[in-house]
Structures are given as structure tokens and as C-alpha cells.
Amino acid sequence: MKILYKNSFYLSICSVIIAILSSCGAPSACDCKENDLLGAKADSTVSADCDAGFEELSREDQNEFKKEYKACK
């Protein structure tokens, strides 16, 4: 019974850590494109995060971001 309890405990801790880590950071190029394609229904916070994240990138990273943005389906 202790093993079962320990496994579920570690699983829940790992799930929480993964959720926290995945919620941090700027949206990806595909997330930005998906949001842009929504038009008037686009989430303004995602748009602002995309714009701010893009401005913080170096010139090379901006070019890479543009390539990824265009490649998204």
C-alpha cells in the first residue's frame, strides 16, 4: 500500500511541476498565428504577449520566429 501511495504522490507532484513550467514563457509562433487567425475573436492578452516577446528577440531570432510563423498550419 505504501508503494501505491508513493507513486501517486510523485505523479501528482510531477503533474503540478509540469503544469507550472508549461504555463510560463512566451507563446510559440504557432500559438501567435492561431490567435491572429481568429480575427476579432483573438485573445488580446495572447496578442500582447506575442508582440512583446517578438520585440525582445534579437534580429536573428526574429527571422527564425517569422519562418516558424509562416510554416505553421
N, C-alpha and C positions, 0 to 999 in steps of 0.2 A: 504494500500500500504506500510505503514511503517513496518508492521509486516512481509510482504513478503521480504522486503529489509533486515531487521534484520536477518531473518532466513537464507537467502542466504549468508549474510556476515559471520555469525557464522559458517555456514557449510564450507565456503571457508577457514576460519581461522583454523578450526579443521583439515581440509584436509591437509593443509600445515604443521601443527604441527605433525600430524601422519606421513607424508612423511619424515620429518626431523628425527623423532625418529626411524623410521624403517630403515633408511639408516645408522644409527650409530651402532657400535658394530661389533663384530666378526661374521663371518659366522657360521651357525649351523653345526652340524656333518653331517646332510643330505646334506647340501649345499656343504660341502667339498667332500663327497663321490660322489655326482653328478658330480662335477668338475673333480675328479680323474678318473671317468669312461669315460670321454671324450678323455683321452689319449693325443695324440699330439695336439688336438684342445682345450685342457684345458686352462683356463684363468690363466696366470701367477700371476696376482695380487691376485686372489682368493686363489691360492695355497700358495702364500707367507703369506697372511692373516691367512690362516688355520694353517700353520706351526708356525707362530709367536704366534697365540692365544693358540695353544696347548702347546707350551713351557712355556707360562705364567701361566698355570694351575697348581694347586697342584697335588700331586700324586693321591689322591682320585678323583679329578675332571678329571684327565687324564683317569683313569679307567672308569669313567662314560661316558666320551666322546667316548672312544673305544666301549663301549657297545651300545651307541646310533648309532655310525657309522656302526657297524655290523648289527644293527636292521633295518637300512634304506633300503627301497626297490627301 
